[in-house]
Amino acid sequence: RALADAGAPAALAAACLAALDAQGGGGGGDLVLYVEHPEVVTTGRRAQLPTRDAAELAPARAAGLEVVEVERGGAATWHGPGQLVGYPIVALGPALAVGRDLHAYLRALEGALADAIGALTGLEAGPRPGLTGVWVGERKVASIGVACRGWVTFHGFALNLDVDLSRFALFRPCDLEPRVMASLSSLGHPVTRDAAREAVHAALARRLGLGTTPAGSSPAPGAASPGAPARRAPRPLGAGLVSALAAGVALLAGCPGPPASGPGQGPAPAPAELVEAPPGTASLRLVAVGSRRAEVVACVASHTRYAPALAERLVDRAPVTLPGLAPESARRAAEELAALGAQAVVLPGPPR
């Protein structure tokens, strides 16, 4: 019930932790939500750029698929029956093998999925240079799109177990040719959902350096450095606890991050994101919103061509970087935002 009543993404993530505590799960900590969505196409930030052709997802809509804008990086992908979808909610930091490095975290997700596929099927799986996701030969079997707020991760991965591959033919999944998409079943290695979940979860814990190693004992190779606090493996949550996600919208946002400062922590970092934008564009960095929030949202929506609902979510995450704008549009937006009492700067090129 608490999950069903949580409307905003951050509230939903916080409600997950509250529900765990109410069930005696302990004081918060890392967790992974495992779900299977009804059919939906989600679009990441690359697919929301104003330079994109709005008609490219028309066949998917005509087939009755809902198209939902989400906060992760990347382009468009499909979720539906036959997928194992996982949303790790993990606080990045020195106790992890990946530290506070989003790209290392992304590589850890790819490695964990590849490890699990190998253990389950014997297939040689892994990433491909310049691309995100997990491949078996020339075929892509898992998609990944992540984001982070306050150094807490959200969004995650989708592993194709036994899906209707014809749905990928309605658009260019992750800006790739639909024919590259595959499932473990289509490759001749059917795997049950339960077996896949267990294998992926164990591999993810290993890749992140999480486990039950007692303080003072020797960490496993690749685990956190000596002296870092030991952390348990993330808890797996199945569909029973997260039934409120049955609508199929991948809108999990980060739980509250680590304190702004503390012994050995230093100042809290600005929100970090994985975003992509083509060359020749500019980025608008919205530093502070001010008191005229509604007008700021309208200004951002007008100049970025983001949907109003997405513009509102982005404004509420300030400081935030809005990529993929024409330089002149970014300049005008910064001037208008300044007139509204907000603070914004224009950054040349995509965010780095």
MOBEL-V363139 format. One record per backbone hydrogen bond with DSSP energy under -1.0 kcal/mol. CO is the residue of the C=O (numbers start at 0). NH is the residue of the N-H. E is the energy in kcal/mol with one decimal. If there is no record, write none. Layout:
co:CO nh:NH e:E
co:CO nh:NH e:E
//
This chain:
co:0 nh:4 e:-1.8
co:2 nh:5 e:-1.0
co:7 nh:11 e:-2.1
co:8 nh:12 e:-2.2
co:9 nh:13 e:-2.4
co:10 nh:14 e:-2.4
co:11 nh:15 e:-1.8
co:12 nh:16 e:-1.7
co:13 nh:17 e:-2.2
co:14 nh:18 e:-2.7
co:15 nh:19 e:-2.1
co:16 nh:20 e:-2.3
co:17 nh:21 e:-2.3
co:18 nh:22 e:-1.3
co:19 nh:24 e:-2.9
co:20 nh:23 e:-1.7
co:25 nh:27 e:-1.7
co:29 nh:234 e:-1.9
co:30 nh:88 e:-3.4
co:31 nh:236 e:-2.7
co:32 nh:86 e:-2.5
co:34 nh:84 e:-2.1
co:39 nh:78 e:-2.9
co:40 nh:67 e:-2.8
co:41 nh:76 e:-2.1
co:42 nh:69 e:-2.5
co:48 nh:51 e:-2.0
co:52 nh:55 e:-1.7
co:54 nh:57 e:-1.8
co:56 nh:60 e:-2.2
co:57 nh:61 e:-2.9
co:58 nh:62 e:-1.4
co:59 nh:64 e:-2.2
co:60 nh:63 e:-1.9
co:65 nh:40 e:-2.9
co:67 nh:42 e:-2.4
co:71 nh:44 e:-2.2
co:73 nh:45 e:-1.8
co:73 nh:46 e:-1.1
co:74 nh:43 e:-2.3
co:75 nh:173 e:-3.4
co:76 nh:41 e:-2.0
co:78 nh:39 e:-2.1
co:79 nh:82 e:-1.2
co:81 nh:160 e:-2.1
co:81 nh:161 e:-1.9
co:83 nh:158 e:-2.6
co:84 nh:34 e:-2.4
co:85 nh:156 e:-2.2
co:86 nh:32 e:-2.0
co:88 nh:30 e:-1.8
co:89 nh:152 e:-2.3
co:92 nh:95 e:-1.9
co:100 nh:104 e:-2.2
co:101 nh:105 e:-2.4
co:102 nh:106 e:-2.3
co:103 nh:107 e:-1.9
co:104 nh:108 e:-2.1
co:105 nh:109 e:-2.1
co:106 nh:110 e:-2.7
co:107 nh:111 e:-2.6
co:108 nh:112 e:-2.3
co:109 nh:113 e:-2.4
co:110 nh:114 e:-2.6
co:111 nh:115 e:-2.4
co:112 nh:116 e:-2.6
co:113 nh:117 e:-2.4
co:114 nh:118 e:-2.4
co:115 nh:119 e:-2.3
co:116 nh:120 e:-2.6
co:117 nh:121 e:-1.7
co:125 nh:134 e:-3.2
co:127 nh:130 e:-2.1
co:133 nh:140 e:-2.3
co:133 nh:141 e:-1.5
co:134 nh:125 e:-2.1
co:135 nh:138 e:-1.7
co:138 nh:135 e:-3.1
co:139 nh:181 e:-2.6
co:140 nh:159 e:-2.9
co:141 nh:133 e:-2.0
co:142 nh:157 e:-2.4
co:144 nh:155 e:-1.2
co:145 nh:72 e:-1.3
co:146 nh:153 e:-2.2
co:148 nh:151 e:-1.7
co:150 nh:91 e:-2.7
co:151 nh:148 e:-2.3
co:153 nh:146 e:-1.8
co:155 nh:144 e:-2.7
co:156 nh:85 e:-2.3
co:157 nh:142 e:-2.2
co:158 nh:83 e:-2.6
co:159 nh:183 e:-2.2
co:160 nh:184 e:-2.3
co:162 nh:164 e:-1.2
co:163 nh:166 e:-1.7
co:164 nh:167 e:-1.1
co:166 nh:169 e:-1.3
co:167 nh:170 e:-1.2
co:171 nh:174 e:-2.2
co:172 nh:175 e:-1.8
co:176 nh:179 e:-1.9
co:177 nh:180 e:-1.6
co:179 nh:139 e:-2.7
co:182 nh:186 e:-1.4
co:183 nh:188 e:-2.8
co:184 nh:187 e:-1.8
co:191 nh:195 e:-2.3
co:192 nh:196 e:-2.7
co:193 nh:197 e:-2.3
co:194 nh:198 e:-2.2
co:195 nh:199 e:-2.8
co:196 nh:200 e:-2.5
co:197 nh:201 e:-2.1
co:198 nh:202 e:-2.2
co:199 nh:203 e:-2.6
co:200 nh:204 e:-2.1
co:201 nh:205 e:-1.9
co:202 nh:206 e:-2.6
co:203 nh:207 e:-2.1
co:204 nh:209 e:-2.8
co:207 nh:96 e:-2.6
co:213 nh:216 e:-1.9
co:219 nh:222 e:-2.4
co:224 nh:227 e:-2.0
co:230 nh:210 e:-2.7
co:234 nh:31 e:-2.7
co:236 nh:33 e:-3.1
co:237 nh:241 e:-1.2
co:241 nh:244 e:-2.2
co:242 nh:245 e:-1.8
co:244 nh:247 e:-2.3
co:248 nh:250 e:-1.8
co:261 nh:264 e:-2.3
co:280 nh:348 e:-1.4
co:281 nh:324 e:-2.7
co:282 nh:346 e:-3.5
co:283 nh:321 e:-2.9
co:284 nh:344 e:-2.1
co:285 nh:319 e:-1.9
co:287 nh:342 e:-2.6
co:291 nh:295 e:-2.0
co:292 nh:296 e:-2.7
co:293 nh:297 e:-2.1
co:294 nh:298 e:-2.2
co:295 nh:299 e:-2.7
co:296 nh:300 e:-2.7
co:297 nh:301 e:-2.1
co:298 nh:302 e:-2.2
co:299 nh:303 e:-2.3
co:300 nh:304 e:-1.6
co:306 nh:310 e:-2.8
co:307 nh:311 e:-2.4
co:308 nh:312 e:-1.9
co:309 nh:313 e:-2.6
co:310 nh:314 e:-2.6
co:311 nh:315 e:-2.0
co:313 nh:316 e:-1.3
co:314 nh:317 e:-1.6
co:319 nh:285 e:-2.5
co:321 nh:283 e:-2.6
co:324 nh:281 e:-3.4
co:325 nh:329 e:-2.5
co:326 nh:330 e:-2.2
co:327 nh:331 e:-2.5
co:328 nh:332 e:-2.5
co:329 nh:333 e:-2.2
co:330 nh:334 e:-2.0
co:331 nh:335 e:-2.6
co:332 nh:336 e:-2.7
co:333 nh:337 e:-2.1
co:334 nh:338 e:-1.8
co:335 nh:339 e:-1.1
co:336 nh:341 e:-2.6
co:337 nh:340 e:-1.5
co:342 nh:286 e:-2.4
co:342 nh:287 e:-1.6
co:344 nh:284 e:-3.2
co:346 nh:282 e:-3.2
//
